[in-house]
């Protein structure tokens, strides 16, 4: 039984005031089906990424009716409107004060139908659009609801938040070890982040908190080179608004990343809380009243870090390049070297299932499992294919007893 409801639609109304549609959870990212009306009058059926942590509108090359380019980012006229489950969402400056005068179009060699390699989405729904509506992301039931203000009756613990009136970005009062901080809420992020200064402070004070270096599972967000050096740690307890979250995995966010985070919000922030920490909840965004609701939906521990220890980069042509092999208990977690996996190799298949053209989330689902399980990896190097057997490892788990109380060096 769902713990929320939406206001009843009046009979005979020409268009719904709210809708609920299925969502696909891909690498912790919320993807829904929608239709867009382009500025040239044509319509397209697309996958849309619900991206409340980003104020900018992105569209694929296929949706761009006009473009002007500067470097690797082009811009063009945004779509006129988007339709979700029969409900029309105006875009292209038709939302008063939305500020969306242009859409960004990432340049890729063969990415005409995606806004980023490894992701099946041709458009995102940014915070500048979402802030005009009631929004509910039901992670347990895989449902997404959007409606006019006041049409969704939220339930569950709630808390007042700070919402930037210009772009809709949300900051939530939080606490770690009884000290107050502010975190940005970003349901479009697959993992959470903590400023590097705070990360170092908590890591030094709590050497028993699980930690590692390298991007596996949800930490492997996009396949950027720097992900191979990302430091990851589990925070024992984080109070986030009305919630008390435990074992929250966070990545150390460099100082320049914090500055980037603060620019659009205009406020100081300790980090970002991403979707990985909230997969058991129905998250309601009441923008008009600056309130966020968190209704508990299920008790389940997501094995996001029970995976093969590879860091991957999805390429424009649908292939997956191996950037690095993560260490486990001080040793490479996957056979490496001349007879194993090397940086620059390509992952071709997992258990004889080809990965080319899959999303990054789909590939991570293929190389996840129960710790100790073996996966058959088909690897390509220099035009030659060979097989490597690798075991699923339990990354970011409890440290061995002999390491507890010692600071990581």
BALOBA-1460 file (C-alpha; in Angstrom, 3 decimals):
// residues 409
<rec num="1" residu="x" x="0.000" y="0.000" z="0.000"/>
<rec num="2" residu="x" x="1.386" y="3.378" z="-0.991"/>
<rec num="3" residu="x" x="1.836" y="5.925" z="1.762"/>
<rec num="4" residu="x" x="0.922" y="8.922" z="-0.379"/>
<rec num="5" residu="x" x="-1.921" y="10.029" z="-2.620"/>
<rec num="6" residu="x" x="-2.598" y="12.644" z="-5.252"/>
<rec num="7" residu="x" x="-5.602" y="14.899" z="-5.502"/>
<rec num="8" residu="x" x="-8.420" y="13.579" z="-7.653"/>
<rec num="9" residu="x" x="-8.607" y="14.794" z="-11.230"/>
<rec num="10" residu="x" x="-11.891" y="16.524" z="-12.087"/>
<rec num="11" residu="x" x="-14.050" y="14.663" z="-14.564"/>
<rec num="12" residu="x" x="-14.059" y="16.183" z="-18.002"/>
<rec num="13" residu="x" x="-10.845" y="18.127" z="-17.438"/>
<rec num="14" residu="x" x="-8.935" y="18.613" z="-20.690"/>
<rec num="15" residu="x" x="-5.584" y="17.834" z="-19.113"/>
<rec num="16" residu="x" x="-4.575" y="16.206" z="-15.836"/>
<rec num="17" residu="x" x="-3.278" y="18.351" z="-12.985"/>
<rec num="18" residu="x" x="-1.023" y="15.542" z="-11.827"/>
<rec num="19" residu="x" x="0.243" y="12.243" z="-13.212"/>
<rec num="20" residu="x" x="2.002" y="9.137" z="-11.948"/>
<rec num="21" residu="x" x="4.177" y="7.174" z="-14.365"/>
<rec num="22" residu="x" x="6.605" y="4.241" z="-14.068"/>
<rec num="23" residu="x" x="10.267" y="5.028" z="-13.625"/>
<rec num="24" residu="x" x="13.367" y="3.089" z="-14.564"/>
<rec num="25" residu="x" x="16.117" y="3.187" z="-11.961"/>
<rec num="26" residu="x" x="19.337" y="3.031" z="-13.966"/>
<rec num="27" residu="x" x="22.572" y="3.389" z="-11.970"/>
<rec num="28" residu="x" x="20.438" y="5.072" z="-9.264"/>
<rec num="29" residu="x" x="19.182" y="7.609" z="-11.823"/>
<rec num="30" residu="x" x="15.462" y="8.168" z="-12.349"/>
<rec num="31" residu="x" x="14.487" y="7.744" z="-16.011"/>
<rec num="32" residu="x" x="10.916" y="8.203" z="-17.300"/>
<rec num="33" residu="x" x="9.223" y="8.187" z="-20.692"/>
<rec num="34" residu="x" x="8.041" y="11.509" z="-22.106"/>
<rec num="35" residu="x" x="7.224" y="13.272" z="-25.345"/>
<rec num="36" residu="x" x="8.746" y="16.572" z="-26.400"/>
<rec num="37" residu="x" x="7.480" y="19.181" z="-28.850"/>
<rec num="38" residu="x" x="10.426" y="20.800" z="-30.606"/>
<rec num="39" residu="x" x="10.668" y="24.382" z="-31.759"/>
<rec num="40" residu="x" x="10.260" y="23.295" z="-35.404"/>
<rec num="41" residu="x" x="6.872" y="21.740" z="-34.619"/>
<rec num="42" residu="x" x="7.970" y="18.104" z="-34.639"/>
<rec num="43" residu="x" x="7.433" y="15.737" z="-31.728"/>
<rec num="44" residu="x" x="9.669" y="13.011" z="-30.346"/>
<rec num="45" residu="x" x="9.162" y="10.198" z="-27.836"/>
<rec num="46" residu="x" x="12.138" y="10.156" z="-25.471"/>
<rec num="47" residu="x" x="13.579" y="8.974" z="-22.194"/>
<rec num="48" residu="x" x="13.954" y="11.835" z="-19.703"/>
<rec num="49" residu="x" x="16.263" y="12.005" z="-16.681"/>
<rec num="50" residu="x" x="14.765" y="13.529" z="-13.509"/>
<rec num="51" residu="x" x="17.681" y="15.736" z="-12.471"/>
<rec num="52" residu="x" x="16.735" y="18.055" z="-9.599"/>
<rec num="53" residu="x" x="20.392" y="18.762" z="-8.767"/>
<rec num="54" residu="x" x="21.053" y="20.518" z="-12.081"/>
<rec num="55" residu="x" x="19.532" y="23.890" z="-13.074"/>
<rec num="56" residu="x" x="20.531" y="23.552" z="-16.749"/>
<rec num="57" residu="x" x="18.508" y="21.880" z="-19.491"/>
<rec num="58" residu="x" x="20.376" y="19.366" z="-21.658"/>
<rec num="59" residu="x" x="19.100" y="17.761" z="-24.859"/>
<rec num="60" residu="x" x="20.579" y="15.240" z="-27.274"/>
<rec num="61" residu="x" x="21.878" y="16.183" z="-30.697"/>
<rec num="62" residu="x" x="18.800" y="14.522" z="-32.229"/>
<rec num="63" residu="x" x="16.496" y="16.944" z="-30.408"/>
<rec num="64" residu="x" x="18.452" y="20.068" z="-31.335"/>
<rec num="65" residu="x" x="16.722" y="22.028" z="-34.088"/>
<rec num="66" residu="x" x="19.477" y="24.659" z="-34.123"/>
<rec num="67" residu="x" x="22.936" y="24.826" z="-32.579"/>
<rec num="68" residu="x" x="25.765" y="27.254" z="-31.931"/>
<rec num="69" residu="x" x="28.921" y="25.721" z="-30.512"/>
<rec num="70" residu="x" x="31.678" y="26.846" z="-28.185"/>
<rec num="71" residu="x" x="34.245" y="24.155" z="-27.418"/>
<rec num="72" residu="x" x="32.647" y="20.824" z="-26.528"/>
<rec num="73" residu="x" x="29.266" y="22.286" z="-25.543"/>
<rec num="74" residu="x" x="26.722" y="23.525" z="-28.059"/>
<rec num="75" residu="x" x="23.463" y="25.306" z="-27.322"/>
<rec num="76" residu="x" x="20.201" y="25.585" z="-29.163"/>
<rec num="77" residu="x" x="16.527" y="26.362" z="-28.838"/>
<rec num="78" residu="x" x="14.953" y="24.314" z="-26.043"/>
<rec num="79" residu="x" x="11.894" y="22.145" z="-26.751"/>
<rec num="80" residu="x" x="8.608" y="24.016" z="-26.525"/>
<rec num="81" residu="x" x="7.067" y="21.579" z="-24.060"/>
<rec num="82" residu="x" x="7.269" y="18.111" z="-22.555"/>
<rec num="83" residu="x" x="4.358" y="15.734" z="-21.987"/>
<rec num="84" residu="x" x="4.529" y="13.226" z="-19.130"/>
<rec num="85" residu="x" x="1.652" y="10.752" z="-18.868"/>
<rec num="86" residu="x" x="-0.731" y="13.188" z="-20.553"/>
<rec num="87" residu="x" x="0.348" y="16.205" z="-18.503"/>
<rec num="88" residu="x" x="1.997" y="19.060" z="-20.380"/>
<rec num="89" residu="x" x="5.111" y="20.657" z="-18.878"/>
<rec num="90" residu="x" x="5.941" y="23.952" z="-20.653"/>
<rec num="91" residu="x" x="9.594" y="24.524" z="-21.541"/>
<rec num="92" residu="x" x="11.481" y="26.976" z="-23.714"/>
<rec num="93" residu="x" x="10.758" y="30.060" z="-21.657"/>
<rec num="94" residu="x" x="7.026" y="29.368" z="-21.497"/>
<rec num="95" residu="x" x="7.266" y="28.782" z="-17.739"/>
<rec num="96" residu="x" x="7.244" y="32.273" z="-16.148"/>
<rec num="97" residu="x" x="10.625" y="32.957" z="-14.602"/>
<rec num="98" residu="x" x="12.050" y="29.585" z="-15.622"/>
<rec num="99" residu="x" x="15.091" y="31.198" z="-17.163"/>
<rec num="100" residu="x" x="15.379" y="28.412" z="-19.774"/>
<rec num="101" residu="x" x="16.257" y="30.325" z="-22.900"/>
<rec num="102" residu="x" x="18.550" y="27.742" z="-24.387"/>
<rec num="103" residu="x" x="19.346" y="24.064" z="-24.064"/>
<rec num="104" residu="x" x="22.845" y="22.646" z="-23.856"/>
<rec num="105" residu="x" x="23.758" y="20.015" z="-26.439"/>
<rec num="106" residu="x" x="26.845" y="17.929" z="-25.574"/>
<rec num="107" residu="x" x="29.004" y="17.126" z="-28.593"/>
<rec num="108" residu="x" x="29.780" y="13.439" z="-29.044"/>
<rec num="109" residu="x" x="30.999" y="11.511" z="-32.059"/>
<rec num="110" residu="x" x="28.069" y="9.114" z="-32.107"/>
<rec num="111" residu="x" x="25.815" y="10.258" z="-29.272"/>
<rec num="112" residu="x" x="22.922" y="11.731" z="-31.218"/>
<rec num="113" residu="x" x="20.335" y="9.996" z="-29.040"/>
<rec num="114" residu="x" x="21.815" y="10.544" z="-25.595"/>
<rec num="115" residu="x" x="22.910" y="13.501" z="-23.504"/>
<rec num="116" residu="x" x="25.830" y="11.504" z="-22.096"/>
<rec num="117" residu="x" x="27.539" y="8.214" z="-23.053"/>
<rec num="118" residu="x" x="26.357" y="5.191" z="-21.085"/>
<rec num="119" residu="x" x="22.968" y="6.680" z="-20.277"/>
<rec num="120" residu="x" x="19.643" y="6.206" z="-22.076"/>
<rec num="121" residu="x" x="18.217" y="9.726" z="-21.869"/>
<rec num="122" residu="x" x="17.766" y="12.406" z="-24.519"/>
<rec num="123" residu="x" x="16.751" y="15.185" z="-22.151"/>
<rec num="124" residu="x" x="16.966" y="15.974" z="-18.466"/>
<rec num="125" residu="x" x="14.248" y="17.587" z="-16.338"/>
<rec num="126" residu="x" x="16.210" y="20.193" z="-14.395"/>
<rec num="127" residu="x" x="15.441" y="21.926" z="-11.114"/>
<rec num="128" residu="x" x="14.414" y="25.100" z="-12.963"/>
<rec num="129" residu="x" x="11.451" y="23.168" z="-14.381"/>
<rec num="130" residu="x" x="10.649" y="20.912" z="-11.410"/>
<rec num="131" residu="x" x="10.420" y="23.850" z="-8.963"/>
<rec num="132" residu="x" x="7.060" y="24.893" z="-10.430"/>
<rec num="133" residu="x" x="5.413" y="21.581" z="-9.415"/>
<rec num="134" residu="x" x="4.831" y="19.069" z="-6.671"/>
<rec num="135" residu="x" x="7.192" y="16.144" z="-7.264"/>
<rec num="136" residu="x" x="7.332" y="12.679" z="-5.727"/>
<rec num="137" residu="x" x="9.981" y="10.067" z="-6.472"/>
<rec num="138" residu="x" x="8.842" y="6.680" z="-5.186"/>
<rec num="139" residu="x" x="12.010" y="4.600" z="-5.233"/>
<rec num="140" residu="x" x="10.514" y="1.415" z="-3.689"/>
<rec num="141" residu="x" x="7.604" y="1.206" z="-6.148"/>
<rec num="142" residu="x" x="9.524" y="2.673" z="-9.108"/>
<rec num="143" residu="x" x="7.004" y="5.450" z="-9.716"/>
<rec num="144" residu="x" x="7.329" y="9.157" z="-10.474"/>
<rec num="145" residu="x" x="4.606" y="11.728" z="-9.830"/>
<rec num="146" residu="x" x="4.408" y="15.360" z="-10.855"/>
<rec num="147" residu="x" x="1.548" y="17.791" z="-10.447"/>
<rec num="148" residu="x" x="0.459" y="21.349" z="-9.950"/>
<rec num="149" residu="x" x="1.230" y="22.734" z="-6.461"/>
<rec num="150" residu="x" x="-1.160" y="21.255" z="-3.903"/>
<rec num="151" residu="x" x="-2.218" y="18.248" z="-5.981"/>
<rec num="152" residu="x" x="0.052" y="15.669" z="-4.301"/>
<rec num="153" residu="x" x="-0.713" y="14.928" z="-0.653"/>
<rec num="154" residu="x" x="2.699" y="14.050" z="0.752"/>
<rec num="155" residu="x" x="3.201" y="11.786" z="3.742"/>
<rec num="156" residu="x" x="6.035" y="10.832" z="6.017"/>
<rec num="157" residu="x" x="8.511" y="12.814" z="8.117"/>
<rec num="158" residu="x" x="9.143" y="16.264" z="6.698"/>
<rec num="159" residu="x" x="11.519" y="19.119" z="7.182"/>
<rec num="160" residu="x" x="11.925" y="22.717" z="6.101"/>
<rec num="161" residu="x" x="14.633" y="23.216" z="3.501"/>
<rec num="162" residu="x" x="16.284" y="26.062" z="1.659"/>
<rec num="163" residu="x" x="15.217" y="26.363" z="-1.985"/>
<rec num="164" residu="x" x="16.905" y="28.777" z="-4.344"/>
<rec num="165" residu="x" x="14.034" y="30.799" z="-5.810"/>
<rec num="166" residu="x" x="15.884" y="31.307" z="-9.089"/>
<rec num="167" residu="x" x="16.784" y="27.737" z="-9.956"/>
<rec num="168" residu="x" x="15.008" y="25.384" z="-7.524"/>
<rec num="169" residu="x" x="18.129" y="23.770" z="-6.031"/>
<rec num="170" residu="x" x="17.438" y="22.311" z="-2.574"/>
<rec num="171" residu="x" x="19.651" y="22.422" z="0.509"/>
<rec num="172" residu="x" x="18.764" y="20.408" z="3.592"/>
<rec num="173" residu="x" x="19.921" y="21.122" z="7.189"/>
<rec num="174" residu="x" x="21.944" y="18.113" z="8.373"/>
<rec num="175" residu="x" x="24.157" y="16.884" z="11.191"/>
<rec num="176" residu="x" x="27.197" y="14.613" z="11.464"/>
<rec num="177" residu="x" x="28.476" y="13.760" z="14.929"/>
<rec num="178" residu="x" x="26.199" y="16.441" z="16.439"/>
<rec num="179" residu="x" x="27.622" y="19.246" z="14.292"/>
<rec num="180" residu="x" x="25.403" y="21.114" z="11.848"/>
<rec num="181" residu="x" x="26.018" y="21.138" z="8.112"/>
<rec num="182" residu="x" x="24.023" y="21.757" z="4.949"/>
<rec num="183" residu="x" x="23.797" y="19.221" z="2.126"/>
<rec num="184" residu="x" x="22.356" y="19.730" z="-1.347"/>
<rec num="185" residu="x" x="19.684" y="17.190" z="-2.322"/>
<rec num="186" residu="x" x="20.482" y="15.731" z="-5.733"/>
<rec num="187" residu="x" x="18.343" y="12.773" z="-6.765"/>
<rec num="188" residu="x" x="20.094" y="12.862" z="-10.133"/>
<rec num="189" residu="x" x="23.422" y="11.854" z="-8.572"/>
<rec num="190" residu="x" x="24.193" y="8.140" z="-8.244"/>
<rec num="191" residu="x" x="26.340" y="8.653" z="-5.115"/>
<rec num="192" residu="x" x="26.796" y="11.225" z="-2.326"/>
<rec num="193" residu="x" x="29.691" y="13.642" z="-1.856"/>
<rec num="194" residu="x" x="31.366" y="15.277" z="1.133"/>
<rec num="195" residu="x" x="33.725" y="18.245" z="0.934"/>
<rec num="196" residu="x" x="37.352" y="17.136" z="0.995"/>
<rec num="197" residu="x" x="38.134" y="19.077" z="4.173"/>
<rec num="198" residu="x" x="35.314" y="17.399" z="6.089"/>
<rec num="199" residu="x" x="36.115" y="14.030" z="4.538"/>
<rec num="200" residu="x" x="39.693" y="14.262" z="5.819"/>
<rec num="201" residu="x" x="38.501" y="15.424" z="9.244"/>
<rec num="202" residu="x" x="36.039" y="12.553" z="9.723"/>
<rec num="203" residu="x" x="38.408" y="9.964" z="8.233"/>
<rec num="204" residu="x" x="41.129" y="10.941" z="10.707"/>
<rec num="205" residu="x" x="38.735" y="10.906" z="13.682"/>
<rec num="206" residu="x" x="37.045" y="7.631" z="12.646"/>
<rec num="207" residu="x" x="39.619" y="5.246" z="11.149"/>
<rec num="208" residu="x" x="37.196" y="2.340" z="11.639"/>
<rec num="209" residu="x" x="34.744" y="3.766" z="9.101"/>
<rec num="210" residu="x" x="35.043" y="1.657" z="5.923"/>
<rec num="211" residu="x" x="37.014" y="3.413" z="3.202"/>
<rec num="212" residu="x" x="38.649" y="2.750" z="-0.157"/>
<rec num="213" residu="x" x="40.166" y="4.455" z="-3.195"/>
<rec num="214" residu="x" x="38.687" y="3.997" z="-6.650"/>
<rec num="215" residu="x" x="35.321" y="4.123" z="-8.364"/>
<rec num="216" residu="x" x="33.271" y="0.929" z="-8.274"/>
<rec num="217" residu="x" x="29.478" y="0.554" z="-8.344"/>
<rec num="218" residu="x" x="27.585" y="3.860" z="-7.996"/>
<rec num="219" residu="x" x="30.856" y="5.782" z="-7.499"/>
<rec num="220" residu="x" x="31.687" y="5.085" z="-11.159"/>
<rec num="221" residu="x" x="29.397" y="7.913" z="-12.226"/>
<rec num="222" residu="x" x="30.520" y="8.816" z="-15.743"/>
<rec num="223" residu="x" x="33.905" y="7.220" z="-16.343"/>
<rec num="224" residu="x" x="36.030" y="10.324" z="-15.894"/>
<rec num="225" residu="x" x="39.765" y="9.702" z="-15.478"/>
<rec num="226" residu="x" x="39.793" y="11.261" z="-12.003"/>
<rec num="227" residu="x" x="37.276" y="8.695" z="-10.737"/>
<rec num="228" residu="x" x="40.077" y="6.139" z="-10.450"/>
<rec num="229" residu="x" x="41.574" y="8.249" z="-7.626"/>
<rec num="230" residu="x" x="38.360" y="9.142" z="-5.816"/>
<rec num="231" residu="x" x="38.402" y="8.402" z="-2.096"/>
<rec num="232" residu="x" x="35.248" y="6.808" z="-0.703"/>
<rec num="233" residu="x" x="34.092" y="6.338" z="2.887"/>
<rec num="234" residu="x" x="30.974" y="5.249" z="4.752"/>
<rec num="235" residu="x" x="29.663" y="7.790" z="7.279"/>
<rec num="236" residu="x" x="28.417" y="5.905" z="10.317"/>
<rec num="237" residu="x" x="25.418" y="8.178" z="10.925"/>
<rec num="238" residu="x" x="24.056" y="11.217" z="9.114"/>
<rec num="239" residu="x" x="21.008" y="13.184" z="10.203"/>
<rec num="240" residu="x" x="19.491" y="14.551" z="7.010"/>
<rec num="241" residu="x" x="16.519" y="16.760" z="7.776"/>
<rec num="242" residu="x" x="14.138" y="14.450" z="9.660"/>
<rec num="243" residu="x" x="16.037" y="11.284" z="8.671"/>
<rec num="244" residu="x" x="18.730" y="9.349" z="10.486"/>
<rec num="245" residu="x" x="20.723" y="7.587" z="7.782"/>
<rec num="246" residu="x" x="23.442" y="5.024" z="8.532"/>
<rec num="247" residu="x" x="26.449" y="3.778" z="6.569"/>
<rec num="248" residu="x" x="26.120" y="6.521" z="3.957"/>
<rec num="249" residu="x" x="28.759" y="6.130" z="1.227"/>
<rec num="250" residu="x" x="30.365" y="9.457" z="0.285"/>
<rec num="251" residu="x" x="33.100" y="10.552" z="-2.118"/>
<rec num="252" residu="x" x="35.617" y="13.229" z="-1.140"/>
<rec num="253" residu="x" x="34.666" y="16.341" z="-3.133"/>
<rec num="254" residu="x" x="37.696" y="18.548" z="-3.915"/>
<rec num="255" residu="x" x="37.630" y="22.227" z="-2.977"/>
<rec num="256" residu="x" x="36.973" y="23.291" z="-6.568"/>
<rec num="257" residu="x" x="34.031" y="20.895" z="-6.609"/>
<rec num="258" residu="x" x="32.560" y="22.534" z="-3.505"/>
<rec num="259" residu="x" x="32.942" y="25.948" z="-5.131"/>
<rec num="260" residu="x" x="31.151" y="24.635" z="-8.217"/>
<rec num="261" residu="x" x="28.385" y="23.310" z="-5.960"/>
<rec num="262" residu="x" x="27.966" y="26.603" z="-4.135"/>
<rec num="263" residu="x" x="27.855" y="28.876" z="-7.175"/>
<rec num="264" residu="x" x="24.317" y="27.989" z="-8.332"/>
<rec num="265" residu="x" x="22.893" y="27.835" z="-4.782"/>
<rec num="266" residu="x" x="24.526" y="30.954" z="-3.418"/>
<rec num="267" residu="x" x="24.923" y="29.146" z="-0.078"/>
<rec num="268" residu="x" x="27.661" y="27.181" z="1.624"/>
<rec num="269" residu="x" x="27.317" y="23.400" z="1.424"/>
<rec num="270" residu="x" x="29.123" y="20.484" z="3.047"/>
<rec num="271" residu="x" x="28.301" y="18.153" z="0.185"/>
<rec num="272" residu="x" x="25.634" y="16.404" z="-1.852"/>
<rec num="273" residu="x" x="23.236" y="13.661" z="-0.818"/>
<rec num="274" residu="x" x="22.598" y="11.474" z="-3.848"/>
<rec num="275" residu="x" x="20.003" y="8.854" z="-4.665"/>
<rec num="276" residu="x" x="22.034" y="5.910" z="-3.337"/>
<rec num="277" residu="x" x="21.250" y="6.939" z="0.251"/>
<rec num="278" residu="x" x="17.493" y="7.231" z="-0.345"/>
<rec num="279" residu="x" x="16.541" y="4.112" z="-2.302"/>
<rec num="280" residu="x" x="14.259" y="2.891" z="0.513"/>
<rec num="281" residu="x" x="12.220" y="6.112" z="0.544"/>
<rec num="282" residu="x" x="9.486" y="7.997" z="-1.248"/>
<rec num="283" residu="x" x="10.918" y="11.477" z="-1.560"/>
<rec num="284" residu="x" x="8.393" y="14.292" z="-1.895"/>
<rec num="285" residu="x" x="9.461" y="17.748" z="-3.056"/>
<rec num="286" residu="x" x="7.004" y="20.478" z="-2.034"/>
<rec num="287" residu="x" x="8.684" y="23.412" z="-3.715"/>
<rec num="288" residu="x" x="5.922" y="25.918" z="-3.024"/>
<rec num="289" residu="x" x="6.277" y="25.444" z="0.760"/>
<rec num="290" residu="x" x="10.031" y="24.683" z="0.889"/>
<rec num="291" residu="x" x="9.400" y="21.265" z="2.469"/>
<rec num="292" residu="x" x="10.872" y="17.864" z="1.653"/>
<rec num="293" residu="x" x="9.130" y="14.632" z="2.742"/>
<rec num="294" residu="x" x="10.777" y="11.264" z="3.296"/>
<rec num="295" residu="x" x="8.409" y="8.337" z="3.676"/>
<rec num="296" residu="x" x="10.029" y="5.018" z="4.491"/>
<rec num="297" residu="x" x="8.978" y="2.397" z="1.968"/>
<rec num="298" residu="x" x="10.926" y="-0.778" z="2.675"/>
<rec num="299" residu="x" x="13.770" y="-2.275" z="4.656"/>
<rec num="300" residu="x" x="16.458" y="-3.458" z="2.300"/>
<rec num="301" residu="x" x="20.227" y="-3.191" z="2.201"/>
<rec num="302" residu="x" x="21.304" y="-2.467" z="-1.362"/>
<rec num="303" residu="x" x="24.486" y="-4.365" z="-2.292"/>
<rec num="304" residu="x" x="25.767" y="-1.512" z="-4.472"/>
<rec num="305" residu="x" x="29.375" y="-2.364" z="-3.643"/>
<rec num="306" residu="x" x="29.177" y="-6.142" z="-4.133"/>
<rec num="307" residu="x" x="30.714" y="-5.995" z="-7.588"/>
<rec num="308" residu="x" x="33.674" y="-6.833" z="-9.803"/>
<rec num="309" residu="x" x="36.332" y="-4.211" z="-9.061"/>
<rec num="310" residu="x" x="36.579" y="-2.369" z="-12.366"/>
<rec num="311" residu="x" x="36.286" y="1.329" z="-13.141"/>
<rec num="312" residu="x" x="34.648" y="1.754" z="-16.541"/>
<rec num="313" residu="x" x="34.214" y="4.514" z="-19.083"/>
<rec num="314" residu="x" x="31.297" y="4.280" z="-21.527"/>
<rec num="315" residu="x" x="32.422" y="5.441" z="-24.955"/>
<rec num="316" residu="x" x="30.462" y="7.325" z="-27.622"/>
<rec num="317" residu="x" x="30.473" y="4.215" z="-29.828"/>
<rec num="318" residu="x" x="28.812" y="2.027" z="-27.156"/>
<rec num="319" residu="x" x="31.974" y="0.287" z="-25.948"/>
<rec num="320" residu="x" x="33.281" y="0.232" z="-22.360"/>
<rec num="321" residu="x" x="36.914" y="1.053" z="-21.631"/>
<rec num="322" residu="x" x="38.507" y="-0.259" z="-18.436"/>
<rec num="323" residu="x" x="40.167" y="2.656" z="-16.634"/>
<rec num="324" residu="x" x="41.482" y="0.813" z="-13.589"/>
<rec num="325" residu="x" x="41.250" y="-2.226" z="-11.350"/>
<rec num="326" residu="x" x="40.329" y="-1.455" z="-7.742"/>
<rec num="327" residu="x" x="42.304" y="-2.984" z="-4.910"/>
<rec num="328" residu="x" x="40.706" y="-5.263" z="-2.339"/>
<rec num="329" residu="x" x="42.550" y="-5.945" z="0.927"/>
<rec num="330" residu="x" x="45.705" y="-4.482" z="-0.589"/>
<rec num="331" residu="x" x="45.709" y="-6.542" z="-3.789"/>
<rec num="332" residu="x" x="44.188" y="-6.085" z="-7.272"/>
<rec num="333" residu="x" x="40.603" y="-7.332" z="-7.060"/>
<rec num="334" residu="x" x="40.698" y="-8.643" z="-10.645"/>
<rec num="335" residu="x" x="43.567" y="-10.586" z="-12.254"/>
<rec num="336" residu="x" x="45.711" y="-7.914" z="-13.874"/>
<rec num="337" residu="x" x="48.861" y="-7.536" z="-15.926"/>
<rec num="338" residu="x" x="49.795" y="-9.179" z="-19.212"/>
<rec num="339" residu="x" x="47.584" y="-12.225" z="-18.578"/>
<rec num="340" residu="x" x="44.807" y="-10.279" z="-16.906"/>
<rec num="341" residu="x" x="43.149" y="-6.872" z="-17.167"/>
<rec num="342" residu="x" x="45.045" y="-3.679" z="-17.969"/>
<rec num="343" residu="x" x="43.965" y="-0.055" z="-18.104"/>
<rec num="344" residu="x" x="42.903" y="0.699" z="-21.674"/>
<rec num="345" residu="x" x="41.391" y="-2.737" z="-22.298"/>
<rec num="346" residu="x" x="37.766" y="-2.951" z="-23.384"/>
<rec num="347" residu="x" x="35.095" y="-5.002" z="-21.627"/>
<rec num="348" residu="x" x="33.314" y="-6.910" z="-24.378"/>
<rec num="349" residu="x" x="30.996" y="-9.284" z="-22.507"/>
<rec num="350" residu="x" x="30.069" y="-10.571" z="-19.047"/>
<rec num="351" residu="x" x="29.220" y="-14.280" z="-18.853"/>
<rec num="352" residu="x" x="29.012" y="-14.262" z="-22.680"/>
<rec num="353" residu="x" x="26.456" y="-11.419" z="-22.695"/>
<rec num="354" residu="x" x="27.721" y="-8.519" z="-24.864"/>
<rec num="355" residu="x" x="27.883" y="-5.140" z="-23.107"/>
<rec num="356" residu="x" x="28.183" y="-2.892" z="-26.164"/>
<rec num="357" residu="x" x="25.298" y="-0.430" z="-26.346"/>
<rec num="358" residu="x" x="24.217" y="-1.080" z="-22.756"/>
<rec num="359" residu="x" x="23.868" y="1.686" z="-20.211"/>
<rec num="360" residu="x" x="26.495" y="2.041" z="-17.500"/>
<rec num="361" residu="x" x="23.876" y="0.980" z="-14.959"/>
<rec num="362" residu="x" x="23.064" y="-2.166" z="-16.913"/>
<rec num="363" residu="x" x="26.719" y="-3.159" z="-17.042"/>
<rec num="364" residu="x" x="27.133" y="-2.625" z="-13.307"/>
<rec num="365" residu="x" x="24.106" y="-4.837" z="-12.726"/>
<rec num="366" residu="x" x="25.814" y="-7.523" z="-14.826"/>
<rec num="367" residu="x" x="29.078" y="-7.401" z="-12.835"/>
<rec num="368" residu="x" x="27.368" y="-7.302" z="-9.450"/>
<rec num="369" residu="x" x="26.309" y="-10.272" z="-7.378"/>
<rec num="370" residu="x" x="27.032" y="-12.198" z="-4.209"/>
<rec num="371" residu="x" x="30.597" y="-11.900" z="-2.879"/>
<rec num="372" residu="x" x="32.641" y="-14.868" z="-4.058"/>
<rec num="373" residu="x" x="30.653" y="-15.431" z="-7.243"/>
<rec num="374" residu="x" x="32.752" y="-15.680" z="-10.383"/>
<rec num="375" residu="x" x="32.074" y="-13.739" z="-13.559"/>
<rec num="376" residu="x" x="33.500" y="-14.562" z="-16.963"/>
<rec num="377" residu="x" x="34.846" y="-11.318" z="-18.444"/>
<rec num="378" residu="x" x="35.563" y="-11.156" z="-22.163"/>
<rec num="379" residu="x" x="38.322" y="-8.581" z="-22.630"/>
<rec num="380" residu="x" x="39.629" y="-6.991" z="-25.823"/>
<rec num="381" residu="x" x="43.161" y="-5.626" z="-26.197"/>
<rec num="382" residu="x" x="44.706" y="-4.579" z="-29.489"/>
<rec num="383" residu="x" x="42.056" y="-6.384" z="-31.506"/>
<rec num="384" residu="x" x="42.525" y="-9.668" z="-29.604"/>
<rec num="385" residu="x" x="39.875" y="-11.071" z="-27.281"/>
<rec num="386" residu="x" x="40.534" y="-13.263" z="-24.250"/>
<rec num="387" residu="x" x="38.749" y="-14.369" z="-21.070"/>
<rec num="388" residu="x" x="39.470" y="-13.385" z="-17.471"/>
<rec num="389" residu="x" x="37.656" y="-14.968" z="-14.535"/>
<rec num="390" residu="x" x="36.976" y="-12.488" z="-11.711"/>
<rec num="391" residu="x" x="35.231" y="-12.719" z="-8.355"/>
<rec num="392" residu="x" x="32.593" y="-10.381" z="-6.939"/>
<rec num="393" residu="x" x="34.032" y="-8.639" z="-3.879"/>
<rec num="394" residu="x" x="32.338" y="-6.912" z="-0.941"/>
<rec num="395" residu="x" x="33.836" y="-3.441" z="-1.266"/>
<rec num="396" residu="x" x="33.452" y="-0.758" z="1.397"/>
<rec num="397" residu="x" x="32.518" y="-3.291" z="4.056"/>
<rec num="398" residu="x" x="33.685" y="-3.544" z="7.651"/>
<rec num="399" residu="x" x="37.425" y="-3.273" z="8.049"/>
<rec num="400" residu="x" x="39.316" y="-6.338" z="9.290"/>
<rec num="401" residu="x" x="39.767" y="-6.294" z="13.068"/>
<rec num="402" residu="x" x="43.501" y="-5.665" z="12.815"/>
<rec num="403" residu="x" x="42.846" y="-2.448" z="10.807"/>
<rec num="404" residu="x" x="40.290" y="-0.978" z="13.176"/>
<rec num="405" residu="x" x="41.590" y="1.934" z="15.140"/>
<rec num="406" residu="x" x="44.400" y="2.557" z="12.635"/>
<rec num="407" residu="x" x="44.503" y="5.541" z="10.341"/>
<rec num="408" residu="x" x="44.665" y="4.731" z="6.616"/>
<rec num="409" residu="x" x="47.981" y="5.699" z="5.093"/>
